[in-house]
Amino acid sequence: MPYTQEEQLDIAQRRCQEQGLRLTPQRRQVMSLLLGHQGPVSAYDLLDELQREHQPGAKPPTIYRALDFLVSAGLAHRLASTNRYLACDHLACDHGHDAGTLFLVCDECGTVREAPMDAALRRQLNRSLGQEGFRAGPQPVEIHGRCRDCA
């Protein structure tokens, strides 16, 4: 059974407390806005919503600070290729994403699926990158293509 938005916000609150972080009312509002979207959304679209629904005078730094916090706390993700944000699909999971996260981005319809990266795949990727003298950072891996519905 999927969690309600309020339950997801409570889970986000607990995740912050476990990390010794504070989900301030403003950060919670931005998290709520993210959870209200089915897919990735731009910071400026979120800013427009924040201004309409909660803080009429909010400025771009407000949304970017909140998004940076949510990403660093593991509650949201930033898709580098499209510069859009989305709430973590696995807020309620007890497993971590130690091996990394894969984002499957459909170039046709724009849907994004989040999947934990298999540890063996991460090792192979790191081995291949190491042969090129390159070391990957902690960023998630984005794979662009077509989803099942668009293929």
matplotlib code that plots the C-alpha trace (Angstrom):
import matplotlib.pyplot as plt

x = [0.0, 1.5, 2.1, 0.1, 2.0, 1.6, 3.1, 6.0, 6.6, 6.7, 9.2, 11.3, 11.1, 12.3, 15.1, 16.3, 16.2, 18.2, 20.9, 20.8, 19.3, 16.3, 13.4, 12.4, 8.9, 10.2, 12.1, 9.0, 7.0, 9.4, 9.5, 5.7, 5.8, 8.2, 6.0, 3.1, 4.8, 4.8, 8.1, 11.1, 10.4, 12.5, 13.5, 11.8, 8.5, 8.8, 9.6, 6.4, 4.4, 6.1, 5.2, 1.6, 0.9, 3.2, 5.5, 4.6, 7.9, 10.2, 13.3, 15.4, 18.0, 15.1, 14.2, 17.8, 18.9, 15.9, 16.6, 20.3, 19.4, 16.8, 19.3, 22.2, 19.8, 18.9, 15.3, 15.4, 17.5, 18.8, 18.9, 22.0, 21.2, 17.9, 18.6, 15.4, 14.5, 12.4, 11.5, 13.3, 11.1, 12.5, 11.9, 10.3, 12.9, 15.2, 17.9, 20.4, 21.6, 25.3, 26.1, 24.4, 21.2, 20.2, 17.7, 16.0, 15.0, 12.6, 13.5, 10.1, 7.6, 9.9, 9.1, 11.9, 12.2, 14.6, 16.3, 19.1, 22.2, 23.4, 26.7, 28.2, 27.3, 28.8, 32.1, 32.2, 31.5, 34.3, 36.7, 36.0, 36.4, 39.6, 41.1, 40.6, 42.2, 38.9, 37.1, 33.4, 31.9, 28.8, 26.4, 23.6, 23.9, 21.3, 20.5, 18.5, 16.3, 12.7, 10.4, 8.3, 5.3, 7.1, 9.3]
y = [0.0, 3.4, 6.0, 9.2, 12.4, 13.2, 9.8, 10.4, 13.8, 12.1, 9.5, 12.4, 14.0, 10.7, 10.4, 13.9, 13.2, 9.9, 12.0, 14.8, 17.2, 19.5, 19.4, 23.0, 24.1, 25.7, 22.5, 20.5, 22.8, 22.2, 18.5, 18.5, 20.3, 17.7, 14.8, 16.4, 15.8, 12.5, 13.3, 15.7, 19.4, 22.5, 24.7, 27.7, 25.7, 24.8, 28.4, 29.5, 26.9, 27.9, 31.6, 30.7, 28.3, 29.2, 32.2, 34.9, 36.7, 33.7, 34.3, 31.8, 31.3, 30.1, 27.2, 26.3, 26.1, 23.9, 21.7, 21.4, 20.3, 17.7, 16.3, 16.1, 14.5, 11.8, 12.9, 14.2, 13.8, 16.2, 15.0, 16.7, 16.1, 18.0, 20.2, 19.0, 17.6, 14.8, 13.3, 10.0, 7.0, 5.0, 7.2, 4.3, 1.7, 0.5, -0.4, 2.2, 3.0, 2.3, 1.0, 4.0, 4.9, 4.5, 6.9, 5.6, 8.7, 8.3, 10.8, 10.3, 11.0, 12.4, 9.8, 8.9, 5.6, 5.3, 2.0, 1.0, 0.1, -3.5, -3.7, -5.9, -3.3, -0.5, -2.5, -3.2, 0.5, 1.5, -1.0, 0.3, 3.9, 3.0, 1.6, 5.1, 6.7, 8.1, 7.8, 8.3, 10.5, 9.7, 11.1, 8.9, 7.4, 8.6, 6.4, 7.9, 5.9, 4.9, 3.5, 0.4, 2.4, 4.4, 1.7]
z = [0.0, -1.0, 1.7, 1.8, 1.3, 5.1, 5.9, 3.5, 5.2, 8.6, 7.3, 5.9, 9.4, 11.0, 8.4, 9.3, 13.0, 12.5, 10.8, 13.4, 10.9, 11.1, 8.6, 9.2, 8.2, 5.0, 4.0, 4.8, 2.5, -0.3, 0.3, 0.2, -3.1, -4.5, -3.3, -5.1, -8.5, -10.3, -11.9, -11.9, -11.6, -12.0, -9.1, -10.6, -11.0, -7.3, -6.4, -8.2, -6.2, -2.9, -3.6, -4.5, -1.6, 1.3, 0.9, -1.5, -1.1, -1.5, -3.7, -5.7, -2.9, -0.6, -2.9, -3.8, -0.1, 0.7, -2.3, -1.5, 2.0, 0.8, -1.7, 0.9, 3.4, 0.9, 0.7, -2.9, -6.0, -8.6, -12.1, -13.5, -17.2, -16.9, -13.8, -12.2, -8.8, -7.5, -4.2, -3.4, -4.3, -1.5, 1.5, 3.5, 2.5, 5.3, 2.8, 1.9, -1.6, -0.7, -4.2, -5.8, -7.5, -11.1, -12.7, -15.8, -17.7, -20.7, -23.4, -25.0, -22.1, -19.4, -16.8, -14.4, -12.4, -9.5, -8.9, -6.5, -8.3, -8.0, -6.1, -8.9, -11.5, -9.4, -9.0, -12.8, -13.5, -11.1, -12.6, -16.1, -15.0, -13.1, -16.4, -17.8, -14.7, -13.6, -10.2, -10.0, -7.3, -5.3, -7.9, -9.1, -12.6, -15.2, -18.1, -20.9, -23.2, -23.7, -21.0, -21.5, -22.5, -25.1, -26.6]

ax = plt.figure().add_subplot(projection="3d")
ax.plot(x, y, z, "-o")
ax.set_aspect("equal")
plt.show()
